[in-house]
Amino acid sequence: MEPLVARSSSYDVFISFRGEDNRNTFVGHLYRALKDCGIHAFVDSKDLWKGEDIEPALLRAIKGSKLSIAVFSERYAESNWCLRELSQMLECHRTNGNCEVGDKAVNT
């Protein structure tokens, strides 16, 4: 596996999701499909460094991604981490004009 965010590189896509809801189902299939197409996607279980402070690492991954996708599930909003990620994704949209929320593209 590659480290979370190499200081000089970025991701094509950041995928935000509630792990226990769909890590091994939809998100796993999405990640593999993106990877098979040559798209460099961030999925937390595959990219986080052990021992690294998770929140700054996640925020760097979001900021360093060209596109963000929130995969909403029934319990997505119960996760403080998911809500922080979504907030950062929306902030990046406001400043950079790039964001994908659910299945609807948001462009300005």
Gaussian input, Z-matrix of N, CA and C with variables (Angstrom, degrees):
# hf/3-21g

backbone

0 1
 N
 C     1     B1
 C     2     B2     1     A1
 N     3     B3     2     A2     1     D1
 C     4     B4     3     A3     2     D2
 C     5     B5     4     A4     3     D3
 N     6     B6     5     A5     4     D4
 C     7     B7     6     A6     5     D5
 C     8     B8     7     A7     6     D6
 N     9     B9     8     A8     7     D7
 C    10    B10     9     A9     8     D8
 C    11    B11    10    A10     9     D9
 N    12    B12    11    A11    10    D10
 C    13    B13    12    A12    11    D11
 C    14    B14    13    A13    12    D12
 N    15    B15    14    A14    13    D13
 C    16    B16    15    A15    14    D14
 C    17    B17    16    A16    15    D15
 N    18    B18    17    A17    16    D16
 C    19    B19    18    A18    17    D17
 C    20    B20    19    A19    18    D18
 N    21    B21    20    A20    19    D19
 C    22    B22    21    A21    20    D20
 C    23    B23    22    A22    21    D21
 N    24    B24    23    A23    22    D22
 C    25    B25    24    A24    23    D23
 C    26    B26    25    A25    24    D24
 N    27    B27    26    A26    25    D25
 C    28    B28    27    A27    26    D26
 C    29    B29    28    A28    27    D27
 N    30    B30    29    A29    28    D28
 C    31    B31    30    A30    29    D29
 C    32    B32    31    A31    30    D30
 N    33    B33    32    A32    31    D31
 C    34    B34    33    A33    32    D32
 C    35    B35    34    A34    33    D33
 N    36    B36    35    A35    34    D34
 C    37    B37    36    A36    35    D35
 C    38    B38    37    A37    36    D36
 N    39    B39    38    A38    37    D37
 C    40    B40    39    A39    38    D38
 C    41    B41    40    A40    39    D39
 N    42    B42    41    A41    40    D40
 C    43    B43    42    A42    41    D41
 C    44    B44    43    A43    42    D42
 N    45    B45    44    A44    43    D43
 C    46    B46    45    A45    44    D44
 C    47    B47    46    A46    45    D45
 N    48    B48    47    A47    46    D46
 C    49    B49    48    A48    47    D47
 C    50    B50    49    A49    48    D48
 N    51    B51    50    A50    49    D49
 C    52    B52    51    A51    50    D50
 C    53    B53    52    A52    51    D51
 N    54    B54    53    A53    52    D52
 C    55    B55    54    A54    53    D53
 C    56    B56    55    A55    54    D54
 N    57    B57    56    A56    55    D55
 C    58    B58    57    A57    56    D56
 C    59    B59    58    A58    57    D57
 N    60    B60    59    A59    58    D58
 C    61    B61    60    A60    59    D59
 C    62    B62    61    A61    60    D60
 N    63    B63    62    A62    61    D61
 C    64    B64    63    A63    62    D62
 C    65    B65    64    A64    63    D63
 N    66    B66    65    A65    64    D64
 C    67    B67    66    A66    65    D65
 C    68    B68    67    A67    66    D66
 N    69    B69    68    A68    67    D67
 C    70    B70    69    A69    68    D68
 C    71    B71    70    A70    69    D69
 N    72    B72    71    A71    70    D70
 C    73    B73    72    A72    71    D71
 C    74    B74    73    A73    72    D72
 N    75    B75    74    A74    73    D73
 C    76    B76    75    A75    74    D74
 C    77    B77    76    A76    75    D75
 N    78    B78    77    A77    76    D76
 C    79    B79    78    A78    77    D77
 C    80    B80    79    A79    78    D78
 N    81    B81    80    A80    79    D79
 C    82    B82    81    A81    80    D80
 C    83    B83    82    A82    81    D81
 N    84    B84    83    A83    82    D82
 C    85    B85    84    A84    83    D83
 C    86    B86    85    A85    84    D84
 N    87    B87    86    A86    85    D85
 C    88    B88    87    A87    86    D86
 C    89    B89    88    A88    87    D87
 N    90    B90    89    A89    88    D88
 C    91    B91    90    A90    89    D89
 C    92    B92    91    A91    90    D90
 N    93    B93    92    A92    91    D91
 C    94    B94    93    A93    92    D92
 C    95    B95    94    A94    93    D93
 N    96    B96    95    A95    94    D94
 C    97    B97    96    A96    95    D95
 C    98    B98    97    A97    96    D96
 N    99    B99    98    A98    97    D97
 C   100   B100    99    A99    98    D98
 C   101   B101   100   A100    99    D99
 N   102   B102   101   A101   100   D100
 C   103   B103   102   A102   101   D101
 C   104   B104   103   A103   102   D102
 N   105   B105   104   A104   103   D103
 C   106   B106   105   A105   104   D104
 C   107   B107   106   A106   105   D105
 N   108   B108   107   A107   106   D106
 C   109   B109   108   A108   107   D107
 C   110   B110   109   A109   108   D108
 N   111   B111   110   A110   109   D109
 C   112   B112   111   A111   110   D110
 C   113   B113   112   A112   111   D111
 N   114   B114   113   A113   112   D112
 C   115   B115   114   A114   113   D113
 C   116   B116   115   A115   114   D114
 N   117   B117   116   A116   115   D115
 C   118   B118   117   A117   116   D116
 C   119   B119   118   A118   117   D117
 N   120   B120   119   A119   118   D118
 C   121   B121   120   A120   119   D119
 C   122   B122   121   A121   120   D120
 N   123   B123   122   A122   121   D121
 C   124   B124   123   A123   122   D122
 C   125   B125   124   A124   123   D123
 N   126   B126   125   A125   124   D124
 C   127   B127   126   A126   125   D125
 C   128   B128   127   A127   126   D126
 N   129   B129   128   A128   127   D127
 C   130   B130   129   A129   128   D128
 C   131   B131   130   A130   129   D129
 N   132   B132   131   A131   130   D130
 C   133   B133   132   A132   131   D131
 C   134   B134   133   A133   132   D132
 N   135   B135   134   A134   133   D133
 C   136   B136   135   A135   134   D134
 C   137   B137   136   A136   135   D135
 N   138   B138   137   A137   136   D136
 C   139   B139   138   A138   137   D137
 C   140   B140   139   A139   138   D138
 N   141   B141   140   A140   139   D139
 C   142   B142   141   A141   140   D140
 C   143   B143   142   A142   141   D141
 N   144   B144   143   A143   142   D142
 C   145   B145   144   A144   143   D143
 C   146   B146   145   A145   144   D144
 N   147   B147   146   A146   145   D145
 C   148   B148   147   A147   146   D146
 C   149   B149   148   A148   147   D147
 N   150   B150   149   A149   148   D148
 C   151   B151   150   A150   149   D149
 C   152   B152   151   A151   150   D150
 N   153   B153   152   A152   151   D151
 C   154   B154   153   A153   152   D152
 C   155   B155   154   A154   153   D153
 N   156   B156   155   A155   154   D154
 C   157   B157   156   A156   155   D155
 C   158   B158   157   A157   156   D156
 N   159   B159   158   A158   157   D157
 C   160   B160   159   A159   158   D158
 C   161   B161   160   A160   159   D159
 N   162   B162   161   A161   160   D160
 C   163   B163   162   A162   161   D161
 C   164   B164   163   A163   162   D162
 N   165   B165   164   A164   163   D163
 C   166   B166   165   A165   164   D164
 C   167   B167   166   A166   165   D165
 N   168   B168   167   A167   166   D166
 C   169   B169   168   A168   167   D167
 C   170   B170   169   A169   168   D168
 N   171   B171   170   A170   169   D169
 C   172   B172   171   A171   170   D170
 C   173   B173   172   A172   171   D171
 N   174   B174   173   A173   172   D172
 C   175   B175   174   A174   173   D173
 C   176   B176   175   A175   174   D174
 N   177   B177   176   A176   175   D175
 C   178   B178   177   A177   176   D176
 C   179   B179   178   A178   177   D177
 N   180   B180   179   A179   178   D178
 C   181   B181   180   A180   179   D179
 C   182   B182   181   A181   180   D180
 N   183   B183   182   A182   181   D181
 C   184   B184   183   A183   182   D182
 C   185   B185   184   A184   183   D183
 N   186   B186   185   A185   184   D184
 C   187   B187   186   A186   185   D185
 C   188   B188   187   A187   186   D186
 N   189   B189   188   A188   187   D187
 C   190   B190   189   A189   188   D188
 C   191   B191   190   A190   189   D189
 N   192   B192   191   A191   190   D190
 C   193   B193   192   A192   191   D191
 C   194   B194   193   A193   192   D192
 N   195   B195   194   A194   193   D193
 C   196   B196   195   A195   194   D194
 C   197   B197   196   A196   195   D195
 N   198   B198   197   A197   196   D196
 C   199   B199   198   A198   197   D197
 C   200   B200   199   A199   198   D198
 N   201   B201   200   A200   199   D199
 C   202   B202   201   A201   200   D200
 C   203   B203   202   A202   201   D201
 N   204   B204   203   A203   202   D202
 C   205   B205   204   A204   203   D203
 C   206   B206   205   A205   204   D204
 N   207   B207   206   A206   205   D205
 C   208   B208   207   A207   206   D206
 C   209   B209   208   A208   207   D207
 N   210   B210   209   A209   208   D208
 C   211   B211   210   A210   209   D209
 C   212   B212   211   A211   210   D210
 N   213   B213   212   A212   211   D211
 C   214   B214   213   A213   212   D212
 C   215   B215   214   A214   213   D213
 N   216   B216   215   A215   214   D214
 C   217   B217   216   A216   215   D215
 C   218   B218   217   A217   216   D216
 N   219   B219   218   A218   217   D217
 C   220   B220   219   A219   218   D218
 C   221   B221   220   A220   219   D219
 N   222   B222   221   A221   220   D220
 C   223   B223   222   A222   221   D221
 C   224   B224   223   A223   222   D222
 N   225   B225   224   A224   223   D223
 C   226   B226   225   A225   224   D224
 C   227   B227   226   A226   225   D225
 N   228   B228   227   A227   226   D226
 C   229   B229   228   A228   227   D227
 C   230   B230   229   A229   228   D228
 N   231   B231   230   A230   229   D229
 C   232   B232   231   A231   230   D230
 C   233   B233   232   A232   231   D231
 N   234   B234   233   A233   232   D232
 C   235   B235   234   A234   233   D233
 C   236   B236   235   A235   234   D234
 N   237   B237   236   A236   235   D235
 C   238   B238   237   A237   236   D236
 C   239   B239   238   A238   237   D237
 N   240   B240   239   A239   238   D238
 C   241   B241   240   A240   239   D239
 C   242   B242   241   A241   240   D240
 N   243   B243   242   A242   241   D241
 C   244   B244   243   A243   242   D242
 C   245   B245   244   A244   243   D243
 N   246   B246   245   A245   244   D244
 C   247   B247   246   A246   245   D245
 C   248   B248   247   A247   246   D246
 N   249   B249   248   A248   247   D247
 C   250   B250   249   A249   248   D248
 C   251   B251   250   A250   249   D249
 N   252   B252   251   A251   250   D250
 C   253   B253   252   A252   251   D251
 C   254   B254   253   A253   252   D252
 N   255   B255   254   A254   253   D253
 C   256   B256   255   A255   254   D254
 C   257   B257   256   A256   255   D255
 N   258   B258   257   A257   256   D256
 C   259   B259   258   A258   257   D257
 C   260   B260   259   A259   258   D258
 N   261   B261   260   A260   259   D259
 C   262   B262   261   A261   260   D260
 C   263   B263   262   A262   261   D261
 N   264   B264   263   A263   262   D262
 C   265   B265   264   A264   263   D263
 C   266   B266   265   A265   264   D264
 N   267   B267   266   A266   265   D265
 C   268   B268   267   A267   266   D266
 C   269   B269   268   A268   267   D267
 N   270   B270   269   A269   268   D268
 C   271   B271   270   A270   269   D269
 C   272   B272   271   A271   270   D270
 N   273   B273   272   A272   271   D271
 C   274   B274   273   A273   272   D272
 C   275   B275   274   A274   273   D273
 N   276   B276   275   A275   274   D274
 C   277   B277   276   A276   275   D275
 C   278   B278   277   A277   276   D276
 N   279   B279   278   A278   277   D277
 C   280   B280   279   A279   278   D278
 C   281   B281   280   A280   279   D279
 N   282   B282   281   A281   280   D280
 C   283   B283   282   A282   281   D281
 C   284   B284   283   A283   282   D282
 N   285   B285   284   A284   283   D283
 C   286   B286   285   A285   284   D284
 C   287   B287   286   A286   285   D285
 N   288   B288   287   A287   286   D286
 C   289   B289   288   A288   287   D287
 C   290   B290   289   A289   288   D288
 N   291   B291   290   A290   289   D289
 C   292   B292   291   A291   290   D290
 C   293   B293   292   A292   291   D291
 N   294   B294   293   A293   292   D292
 C   295   B295   294   A294   293   D293
 C   296   B296   295   A295   294   D294
 N   297   B297   296   A296   295   D295
 C   298   B298   297   A297   296   D296
 C   299   B299   298   A298   297   D297
 N   300   B300   299   A299   298   D298
 C   301   B301   300   A300   299   D299
 C   302   B302   301   A301   300   D300
 N   303   B303   302   A302   301   D301
 C   304   B304   303   A303   302   D302
 C   305   B305   304   A304   303   D303
 N   306   B306   305   A305   304   D304
 C   307   B307   306   A306   305   D305
 C   308   B308   307   A307   306   D306
 N   309   B309   308   A308   307   D307
 C   310   B310   309   A309   308   D308
 C   311   B311   310   A310   309   D309
 N   312   B312   311   A311   310   D310
 C   313   B313   312   A312   311   D311
 C   314   B314   313   A313   312   D312
 N   315   B315   314   A314   313   D313
 C   316   B316   315   A315   314   D314
 C   317   B317   316   A316   315   D315
 N   318   B318   317   A317   316   D316
 C   319   B319   318   A318   317   D317
 C   320   B320   319   A319   318   D318
 N   321   B321   320   A320   319   D319
 C   322   B322   321   A321   320   D320
 C   323   B323   322   A322   321   D321

   B1=1.4505
   B2=1.5315
   B3=1.2832
   B4=1.4472
   B5=1.5244
   B6=1.3328
   B7=1.4504
   B8=1.5145
   B9=1.3321
   B10=1.4616
   B11=1.5076
   B12=1.2876
   B13=1.4647
   B14=1.5100
   B15=1.2971
   B16=1.4523
   B17=1.5180
   B18=1.2770
   B19=1.4639
   B20=1.5227
   B21=1.3379
   B22=1.4581
   B23=1.5306
   B24=1.3292
   B25=1.4530
   B26=1.5137
   B27=1.3292
   B28=1.4558
   B29=1.5175
   B30=1.2921
   B31=1.4579
   B32=1.5161
   B33=1.3218
   B34=1.4557
   B35=1.5244
   B36=1.3393
   B37=1.4672
   B38=1.5221
   B39=1.3236
   B40=1.4620
   B41=1.5215
   B42=1.3323
   B43=1.4660
   B44=1.5198
   B45=1.3266
   B46=1.4575
   B47=1.5215
   B48=1.3263
   B49=1.4648
   B50=1.5156
   B51=1.3099
   B52=1.4644
   B53=1.5162
   B54=1.3102
   B55=1.4548
   B56=1.5080
   B57=1.3086
   B58=1.4599
   B59=1.5213
   B60=1.3281
   B61=1.4650
   B62=1.5191
   B63=1.3426
   B64=1.4659
   B65=1.5249
   B66=1.3260
   B67=1.4709
   B68=1.5302
   B69=1.3140
   B70=1.4595
   B71=1.5227
   B72=1.3145
   B73=1.4610
   B74=1.5271
   B75=1.3111
   B76=1.4616
   B77=1.5270
   B78=1.3211
   B79=1.4679
   B80=1.5221
   B81=1.3149
   B82=1.4603
   B83=1.5208
   B84=1.3200
   B85=1.4718
   B86=1.5278
   B87=1.3402
   B88=1.4652
   B89=1.5246
   B90=1.3279
   B91=1.4634
   B92=1.5311
   B93=1.3428
   B94=1.4599
   B95=1.5203
   B96=1.3241
   B97=1.4694
   B98=1.5227
   B99=1.3313
   B100=1.4616
   B101=1.5277
   B102=1.3220
   B103=1.4690
   B104=1.5257
   B105=1.3374
   B106=1.4671
   B107=1.5240
   B108=1.3291
   B109=1.4728
   B110=1.5229
   B111=1.3360
   B112=1.4594
   B113=1.5129
   B114=1.3201
   B115=1.4698
   B116=1.5232
   B117=1.3216
   B118=1.4624
   B119=1.5292
   B120=1.3269
   B121=1.4678
   B122=1.5258
   B123=1.3265
   B124=1.4557
   B125=1.5262
   B126=1.3232
   B127=1.4587
   B128=1.5158
   B129=1.3257
   B130=1.4558
   B131=1.5176
   B132=1.3162
   B133=1.4563
   B134=1.5167
   B135=1.3010
   B136=1.4577
   B137=1.5300
   B138=1.3223
   B139=1.4527
   B140=1.5239
   B141=1.3141
   B142=1.4688
   B143=1.5194
   B144=1.3066
   B145=1.4598
   B146=1.5133
   B147=1.3119
   B148=1.4659
   B149=1.5165
   B150=1.3228
   B151=1.4518
   B152=1.5176
   B153=1.3216
   B154=1.4615
   B155=1.5199
   B156=1.3227
   B157=1.4577
   B158=1.5256
   B159=1.3157
   B160=1.4628
   B161=1.5230
   B162=1.3285
   B163=1.4678
   B164=1.5325
   B165=1.3285
   B166=1.4653
   B167=1.5335
   B168=1.3351
   B169=1.4619
   B170=1.5280
   B171=1.3274
   B172=1.4634
   B173=1.5225
   B174=1.3249
   B175=1.4636
   B176=1.5305
   B177=1.3441
   B178=1.4726
   B179=1.5203
   B180=1.3377
   B181=1.4685
   B182=1.5202
   B183=1.3232
   B184=1.4664
   B185=1.5224
   B186=1.3133
   B187=1.4713
   B188=1.5220
   B189=1.3280
   B190=1.4529
   B191=1.5215
   B192=1.3232
   B193=1.4610
   B194=1.5121
   B195=1.3229
   B196=1.4623
   B197=1.5190
   B198=1.3304
   B199=1.4562
   B200=1.5163
   B201=1.3179
   B202=1.4614
   B203=1.5150
   B204=1.3175
   B205=1.4601
   B206=1.5250
   B207=1.3235
   B208=1.4616
   B209=1.5201
   B210=1.3166
   B211=1.4576
   B212=1.5259
   B213=1.3170
   B214=1.4558
   B215=1.5280
   B216=1.3142
   B217=1.4553
   B218=1.5262
   B219=1.2961
   B220=1.4629
   B221=1.5325
   B222=1.3259
   B223=1.4699
   B224=1.5306
   B225=1.3288
   B226=1.4656
   B227=1.5311
   B228=1.3232
   B229=1.4674
   B230=1.5294
   B231=1.3165
   B232=1.4623
   B233=1.5255
   B234=1.3159
   B235=1.4565
   B236=1.5314
   B237=1.3283
   B238=1.4682
   B239=1.5268
   B240=1.3462
   B241=1.4659
   B242=1.5161
   B243=1.3279
   B244=1.4650
   B245=1.5258
   B246=1.3256
   B247=1.4643
   B248=1.5233
   B249=1.3277
   B250=1.4727
   B251=1.5299
   B252=1.3251
   B253=1.4588
   B254=1.5257
   B255=1.3230
   B256=1.4620
   B257=1.5178
   B258=1.3227
   B259=1.4637
   B260=1.5290
   B261=1.3329
   B262=1.4640
   B263=1.5250
   B264=1.3183
   B265=1.4605
   B266=1.5277
   B267=1.3188
   B268=1.4650
   B269=1.5253
   B270=1.3305
   B271=1.4662
   B272=1.5276
   B273=1.3278
   B274=1.4683
   B275=1.5195
   B276=1.3069
   B277=1.4642
   B278=1.5274
   B279=1.3106
   B280=1.4719
   B281=1.5237
   B282=1.3140
   B283=1.4622
   B284=1.5217
   B285=1.3364
   B286=1.4674
   B287=1.5246
   B288=1.3219
   B289=1.4506
   B290=1.5131
   B291=1.3381
   B292=1.4617
   B293=1.5175
   B294=1.3088
   B295=1.4522
   B296=1.5143
   B297=1.2961
   B298=1.4612
   B299=1.5170
   B300=1.3109
   B301=1.4546
   B302=1.5233
   B303=1.3259
   B304=1.4568
   B305=1.5181
   B306=1.3202
   B307=1.4580
   B308=1.5258
   B309=1.3136
   B310=1.4680
   B311=1.5207
   B312=1.2978
   B313=1.4622
   B314=1.5162
   B315=1.3072
   B316=1.4571
   B317=1.5211
   B318=1.3119
   B319=1.4612
   B320=1.5161
   B321=1.3097
   B322=1.4662
   B323=1.4895
   A1=110.26
   A2=115.11
   A3=120.64
   A4=109.29
   A5=119.25
   A6=121.01
   A7=110.15
   A8=114.93
   A9=121.17
   A10=113.34
   A11=117.79
   A12=120.19
   A13=107.30
   A14=115.84
   A15=118.36
   A16=105.73
   A17=116.96
   A18=120.69
   A19=113.52
   A20=117.92
   A21=119.51
   A22=112.78
   A23=118.72
   A24=119.72
   A25=110.91
   A26=115.00
   A27=120.25
   A28=109.10
   A29=115.38
   A30=122.50
   A31=109.44
   A32=115.28
   A33=119.90
   A34=109.31
   A35=116.11
   A36=121.77
   A37=110.53
   A38=116.35
   A39=122.88
   A40=106.82
   A41=117.65
   A42=121.61
   A43=108.76
   A44=115.72
   A45=122.37
   A46=108.22
   A47=116.22
   A48=120.51
   A49=109.79
   A50=116.66
   A51=121.06
   A52=106.87
   A53=116.10
   A54=122.07
   A55=115.44
   A56=117.20
   A57=118.62
   A58=112.27
   A59=117.39
   A60=120.55
   A61=112.70
   A62=117.46
   A63=117.40
   A64=115.97
   A65=117.92
   A66=120.63
   A67=111.40
   A68=117.32
   A69=121.05
   A70=113.32
   A71=116.87
   A72=119.99
   A73=108.30
   A74=117.31
   A75=121.72
   A76=112.75
   A77=117.36
   A78=120.04
   A79=111.01
   A80=117.74
   A81=120.21
   A82=111.70
   A83=116.22
   A84=120.57
   A85=110.94
   A86=116.69
   A87=120.99
   A88=110.61
   A89=116.80
   A90=121.55
   A91=110.73
   A92=116.35
   A93=119.96
   A94=111.64
   A95=117.54
   A96=120.51
   A97=110.70
   A98=117.54
   A99=120.76
   A100=110.30
   A101=115.90
   A102=120.64
   A103=110.75
   A104=117.11
   A105=121.05
   A106=111.92
   A107=117.11
   A108=122.07
   A109=112.00
   A110=116.91
   A111=120.89
   A112=113.48
   A113=116.99
   A114=121.41
   A115=108.46
   A116=116.09
   A117=122.89
   A118=108.60
   A119=115.55
   A120=120.88
   A121=111.07
   A122=115.51
   A123=121.85
   A124=108.94
   A125=116.15
   A126=123.36
   A127=105.54
   A128=118.17
   A129=121.47
   A130=114.64
   A131=120.06
   A132=120.09
   A133=112.34
   A134=117.26
   A135=120.50
   A136=112.66
   A137=118.25
   A138=119.57
   A139=116.94
   A140=118.80
   A141=118.29
   A142=111.43
   A143=114.81
   A144=120.49
   A145=108.55
   A146=116.16
   A147=119.61
   A148=108.22
   A149=115.84
   A150=121.25
   A151=114.14
   A152=118.39
   A153=120.83
   A154=108.90
   A155=116.58
   A156=121.07
   A157=107.41
   A158=116.87
   A159=121.53
   A160=113.57
   A161=118.98
   A162=119.37
   A163=113.17
   A164=120.34
   A165=118.68
   A166=112.18
   A167=116.17
   A168=120.18
   A169=110.68
   A170=116.72
   A171=119.83
   A172=111.38
   A173=116.90
   A174=120.38
   A175=110.73
   A176=117.24
   A177=120.61
   A178=110.71
   A179=116.35
   A180=120.25
   A181=110.66
   A182=117.60
   A183=120.88
   A184=110.00
   A185=116.07
   A186=120.29
   A187=111.75
   A188=117.18
   A189=121.11
   A190=113.80
   A191=117.61
   A192=121.28
   A193=111.17
   A194=115.44
   A195=120.59
   A196=111.52
   A197=117.34
   A198=122.82
   A199=108.41
   A200=116.86
   A201=121.61
   A202=109.27
   A203=115.31
   A204=121.65
   A205=108.00
   A206=116.43
   A207=121.75
   A208=107.43
   A209=116.21
   A210=121.05
   A211=106.39
   A212=115.64
   A213=120.49
   A214=110.58
   A215=114.33
   A216=121.52
   A217=107.02
   A218=115.09
   A219=119.71
   A220=112.20
   A221=117.42
   A222=120.37
   A223=113.60
   A224=117.73
   A225=121.77
   A226=111.47
   A227=116.36
   A228=120.87
   A229=113.55
   A230=118.04
   A231=120.96
   A232=111.82
   A233=116.24
   A234=121.09
   A235=110.78
   A236=116.44
   A237=120.07
   A238=110.85
   A239=117.04
   A240=120.15
   A241=110.67
   A242=117.16
   A243=120.26
   A244=110.78
   A245=116.07
   A246=119.30
   A247=111.38
   A248=118.11
   A249=120.82
   A250=110.54
   A251=115.52
   A252=119.35
   A253=110.78
   A254=116.47
   A255=120.45
   A256=111.10
   A257=116.87
   A258=121.07
   A259=110.79
   A260=117.03
   A261=120.71
   A262=110.96
   A263=116.75
   A264=120.65
   A265=110.44
   A266=116.48
   A267=120.47
   A268=111.11
   A269=117.26
   A270=120.46
   A271=110.06
   A272=116.98
   A273=120.33
   A274=110.18
   A275=117.26
   A276=120.26
   A277=110.43
   A278=116.02
   A279=119.61
   A280=111.58
   A281=117.12
   A282=119.71
   A283=113.44
   A284=117.44
   A285=120.58
   A286=114.03
   A287=117.16
   A288=120.53
   A289=114.64
   A290=117.90
   A291=119.40
   A292=110.56
   A293=115.88
   A294=119.87
   A295=109.50
   A296=116.84
   A297=122.32
   A298=105.26
   A299=116.58
   A300=121.46
   A301=107.52
   A302=116.19
   A303=119.88
   A304=109.46
   A305=116.29
   A306=119.77
   A307=111.48
   A308=117.59
   A309=121.65
   A310=109.90
   A311=116.62
   A312=120.87
   A313=108.77
   A314=116.38
   A315=121.36
   A316=106.92
   A317=117.29
   A318=121.55
   A319=109.76
   A320=115.22
   A321=120.11
   A322=109.62
   D1=150.52
   D2=177.38
   D3=-85.39
   D4=155.05
   D5=175.77
   D6=-66.37
   D7=162.37
   D8=-175.54
   D9=-48.88
   D10=-67.47
   D11=-179.73
   D12=-138.66
   D13=103.97
   D14=173.14
   D15=-60.29
   D16=137.35
   D17=-171.47
   D18=-55.32
   D19=-26.48
   D20=-177.36
   D21=-107.75
   D22=-0.10
   D23=-177.57
   D24=-114.56
   D25=171.37
   D26=178.16
   D27=-142.21
   D28=176.54
   D29=178.86
   D30=-104.83
   D31=153.64
   D32=171.90
   D33=-75.33
   D34=-40.78
   D35=-174.69
   D36=-138.97
   D37=135.02
   D38=170.23
   D39=-106.16
   D40=127.09
   D41=179.87
   D42=-108.99
   D43=117.04
   D44=176.50
   D45=-100.55
   D46=130.83
   D47=-178.21
   D48=-160.61
   D49=160.43
   D50=173.95
   D51=-88.56
   D52=110.76
   D53=-171.10
   D54=-53.62
   D55=-48.19
   D56=-175.95
   D57=-68.13
   D58=-19.58
   D59=-179.95
   D60=-80.82
   D61=-40.11
   D62=-172.83
   D63=-152.39
   D64=21.58
   D65=179.03
   D66=-59.39
   D67=-43.90
   D68=-174.60
   D69=-96.79
   D70=9.89
   D71=178.64
   D72=-121.27
   D73=-105.75
   D74=-174.19
   D75=-56.48
   D76=-49.02
   D77=-175.81
   D78=-64.95
   D79=-38.58
   D80=176.94
   D81=-61.03
   D82=-43.34
   D83=178.36
   D84=-66.59
   D85=-42.05
   D86=178.66
   D87=-60.93
   D88=-47.34
   D89=-179.55
   D90=-58.55
   D91=-47.96
   D92=-179.65
   D93=-63.14
   D94=-40.21
   D95=179.35
   D96=-64.83
   D97=-42.77
   D98=178.13
   D99=-63.17
   D100=-46.03
   D101=179.93
   D102=-60.66
   D103=-42.61
   D104=179.12
   D105=-62.46
   D106=-25.32
   D107=178.36
   D108=-90.21
   D109=3.79
   D110=179.33
   D111=81.74
   D112=18.56
   D113=-179.68
   D114=-95.88
   D115=125.62
   D116=-178.23
   D117=-83.73
   D118=101.92
   D119=-175.29
   D120=-109.25
   D121=145.22
   D122=175.89
   D123=-97.61
   D124=125.51
   D125=170.17
   D126=-131.77
   D127=124.41
   D128=-169.41
   D129=-52.77
   D130=-43.11
   D131=-176.80
   D132=-67.43
   D133=-20.20
   D134=-177.41
   D135=-96.96
   D136=-16.84
   D137=-169.51
   D138=-124.43
   D139=-10.22
   D140=-177.20
   D141=-75.79
   D142=137.42
   D143=174.89
   D144=-77.03
   D145=141.10
   D146=174.22
   D147=-69.21
   D148=138.24
   D149=177.07
   D150=82.57
   D151=-7.27
   D152=179.62
   D153=-82.40
   D154=143.05
   D155=175.44
   D156=-63.47
   D157=118.50
   D158=-168.95
   D159=-67.59
   D160=-45.69
   D161=-173.78
   D162=-60.40
   D163=-51.84
   D164=178.11
   D165=-59.73
   D166=-35.73
   D167=-179.95
   D168=-65.60
   D169=-43.13
   D170=178.24
   D171=-64.59
   D172=-42.68
   D173=-179.55
   D174=-64.40
   D175=-38.90
   D176=176.06
   D177=-62.85
   D178=-40.67
   D179=-179.83
   D180=-64.38
   D181=-40.68
   D182=178.55
   D183=-65.61
   D184=-49.34
   D185=-178.91
   D186=-62.99
   D187=-30.58
   D188=-177.74
   D189=-89.69
   D190=5.91
   D191=-179.74
   D192=-100.63
   D193=146.10
   D194=178.98
   D195=-75.64
   D196=-28.69
   D197=-175.89
   D198=-146.04
   D199=146.07
   D200=176.66
   D201=-123.67
   D202=140.65
   D203=177.91
   D204=-125.44
   D205=125.92
   D206=173.10
   D207=-100.07
   D208=120.04
   D209=177.30
   D210=-97.50
   D211=98.73
   D212=-177.44
   D213=-75.73
   D214=139.94
   D215=175.09
   D216=-134.51
   D217=175.21
   D218=-176.12
   D219=-55.55
   D220=-36.29
   D221=-175.57
   D222=-110.37
   D223=13.77
   D224=-179.29
   D225=-52.52
   D226=-47.97
   D227=-175.08
   D228=-72.40
   D229=-8.03
   D230=176.12
   D231=-80.30
   D232=-12.47
   D233=-177.20
   D234=-95.04
   D235=120.61
   D236=176.20
   D237=-61.43
   D238=-37.56
   D239=178.81
   D240=-62.69
   D241=-44.97
   D242=179.87
   D243=-61.23
   D244=-41.53
   D245=-179.67
   D246=-67.68
   D247=-36.02
   D248=175.83
   D249=-65.53
   D250=-43.28
   D251=177.87
   D252=-61.36
   D253=-46.32
   D254=-179.69
   D255=-61.61
   D256=-41.31
   D257=177.77
   D258=-60.73
   D259=-43.79
   D260=178.82
   D261=-66.98
   D262=-37.91
   D263=177.86
   D264=-61.48
   D265=-44.15
   D266=179.80
   D267=-68.10
   D268=-35.47
   D269=176.05
   D270=-63.89
   D271=-41.96
   D272=176.84
   D273=-63.06
   D274=-37.00
   D275=177.17
   D276=-62.69
   D277=-43.75
   D278=-179.58
   D279=-63.47
   D280=-36.82
   D281=-176.54
   D282=-91.31
   D283=-29.33
   D284=-174.84
   D285=-115.68
   D286=-14.52
   D287=-179.48
   D288=76.22
   D289=20.50
   D290=177.97
   D291=-126.23
   D292=125.98
   D293=177.54
   D294=-170.41
   D295=142.50
   D296=172.55
   D297=-127.19
   D298=122.36
   D299=-178.74
   D300=-119.04
   D301=119.45
   D302=-178.03
   D303=61.12
   D304=-130.62
   D305=-179.35
   D306=-105.41
   D307=13.59
   D308=-179.16
   D309=-116.77
   D310=126.23
   D311=176.24
   D312=-74.39
   D313=139.22
   D314=178.26
   D315=-116.13
   D316=114.84
   D317=-179.41
   D318=-129.24
   D319=147.44
   D320=174.78
   D321=-118.87

